């Protein structure tokens, strides 16, 4: 699917940081949508997929709103809607945004295929669309996310490192994300690239709607099928599911096996501190959100994306989409200070609340 060079993982940080302010510096040529040039008085529609995962309300929405204000001297407006994991609701939200004549849309799709018709409606109305975090289908104008195959590889490599010699004899359970999310397929691909041939996958699931309760139920089934003494680790595609998985492991009396994650949610970081969860993938949301805002403002103002998006990716329906992919970091107890705390995602006090304080002290988190 992706034509972007492998080297993007090394260069994306510089690209995304260089992007700050570039919407203002972009050339004055109108983009391919033919959007009329506008000033700072623009309306940006922001559609996020769900609110069960902490990142969307706590980080993505806030960061994008802040950056749009900054780029438009406080004149730009963000119109926000959350689909709460319902693809039909999100399609209706796009229709409403089109009716209300927003100047540009930023869409993080619940279902990448189901959103395609709504993306076309927006385009037909002269509204450019930025695919955010997930590569939606339809005539997308720009895309920013993380290198999702690399995310899966990062998780797989961390799991193999944690397993050590146990990888040769035991079995793991793979808890992938939702089959409607194109990112989930790429996470899975990256993980399999690393894990296949090195450890036996005893059971594997695509978890409906990414829900922790569904991951919990799947894990209970895996434990029943494989036997609790046969499972040596769990690949979990994100932190929310890791929470449900760990609850099932505890209920079965299984402890001290590595579980992966993603998103660096506060609860996930706290589980890493205590050792219940081995790792998470930290995705620098400020960079991703800034780039999305840069792209949206530039498109709304009829400007070129050339100074923002240096790479191209293909979706199943659209070729050569201007794109920025942001690199990720494997988060373990050894680098919490250098990642989520250094970047201001959490404070030590937020992580090291009462029952976590002793564990924080033990790993030098003060």
Phi, psi and omega in degrees: 000320191262131177259355181298143182294153178300329182296351181299328180301326179279328185265345187296327180300313180295320180298313185292323178289321179294336182294335183302121180089350188286342176298325179286330187269351183300158178296165185271003181290142177292148180281179187294344180281347181076019182299137176291147179294137178232165175269214182276347182277075185240161179240119182253119175276127180241118181242112178254155194277328185196167181238010177282326175278126190300331189299324190294313180279323186281324186245294191306306182301310184297316183293319180293316178301317181296316183291321178299316177301316181297317184287340184245020180053038176080002184267337182286144180244137174254122176260118192250144172211144178240130186278349180051044174069025181240113184296322179296318177299318181295321176299320177295323179295321176299314179304318179295318178298320179295315178301322181278001173058052170295160182271339181198153178241138166248119187235121169256103193286136169295313181227115188296330179278316185295337183277348189303316180297322179290324176299318179296321177301316179298313180299318179298334178271005179081019181255112178292154185233128173258121174278124185247124174072321177236137184278094179290154176272170186100180185283072180286141180267332183200161184210135170222139181195197173255164178285096192292326175295321177295325176303310179298320178296319179299317178296314181297318180296319179295319180295316178298320178298317180291326182287322183058228182293340180295339180297334184286328190248334186264188178233149175245162172250135177252120179249091181278171180278193185291140179292345179273354183257115181298332177299321182300320179296324180285323174301313181299316179301312181297319179296315179296324178305325183269319189276327186300130180087350181249338178208148180276131176267108183285319178214146180219139184225143163262117192271117183303124174060017178062016189284133179304323181293328176287323175296321178299314180296317178299319181294320176301319178295320179294319179297317179296320184284321187265332187092135188293340181275354184261347184267123183251350179186165180226126169273113174247131185287338175209174186288323180301313178294325178302323177299314178295322179295314182295325175299317178293320179297316179298317181298331180269001180078022180261125181224164173061038170241144184288138176231130180271178178195189180196146175104349179051044174296153182304314180297324177294316178298319179295323176292326176294319178302317182277348180092000178291325177242139185280314185205167170222165173260118178273121180247113184295088183302323180303322179291314180298314182295319179299316181296317179300316179295318177303310181298314183297314181295317180299314180295318179298327181270004178072027182259163179286151175263006188301325182276353181257307187254109183267352185236170180229145171229159177251139167257175177298342185242344187223133182261152170053052178282125177303129191216153170229124176250127186262136181289161183238169183228137173284117184260119174232179180297343183280341184230024177300317179300323187272359183237271188293330178281314179301322182276000176077017178290314175225158170261164176300321181297325178292322181283314191265054175289172188332293187286350179258355187299315181298318179293323177297315179301321183297324181260011174078027179263098186225000000 
